[in-house]
């Protein structure tokens, strides 16, 4: 039986492993272990972020990240789902759907009016998966700018 729950600090190592697995699956070199560990720890400590994990026999087999913010467009609190990951040997068993269902329930309980996610344009398998779950496809163009490592810092300074 698969259970879904919010992650705790004890789950950090398994979450890092899942993130490394999906990055390698998509041909991306994961960040250094130190950086990835630090980000996962920061998310677990943040009131505006969390992880949902799927477990079978006390082993984490899937996860997704939830990022809460306020939308001026929606005039409400919203939840972005990031990094929906299921271990290779557990894919095709409705684990991802359970993660999204749990994310939606948690977002509703936290007062969110909208749940959203994005997928790379080339990730057609993910597109099919999200459509099967009944998520509405929106079209927009995403822009970004990489910030050089030397300028990165923790916290905001004005």
HUJO-V618117 format. One record per pair of residues at least 24 apart in sequence whose C-alpha atoms are under 7 Angstrom apart, sorted by the first residue. I is the first residue (numbers start at 0). GAP is how many residues later the second one is. D is the distance in whole Angstrom. If there is no record, write none. Layout:
i/gap/d
I/GAP/D
I/GAP/D
This chain:
i/gap/d
0/55/6
1/52/6
1/53/5
1/54/5
2/51/6
2/52/5
2/53/7
3/48/7
3/49/6
3/50/5
3/51/6
3/98/7
4/47/6
4/48/6
4/49/7
5/45/6
5/46/5
5/47/6
6/44/5
6/45/6
6/46/6
7/36/7
8/35/6
11/28/6
11/29/7
13/46/7
17/67/7
17/69/7
21/63/7
51/47/7
51/51/7
53/45/7
60/25/6
60/26/5
60/29/7
61/24/4
61/25/6
61/33/7
62/36/7
63/35/7
75/36/7
75/37/6
76/34/7
76/35/5
76/36/6
77/34/5
77/35/6
77/36/5
77/37/6
78/28/6
78/33/6
78/35/6
78/36/5
78/37/6
79/35/6
79/36/5
79/37/5
80/35/6
80/36/5
81/35/6
96/36/7
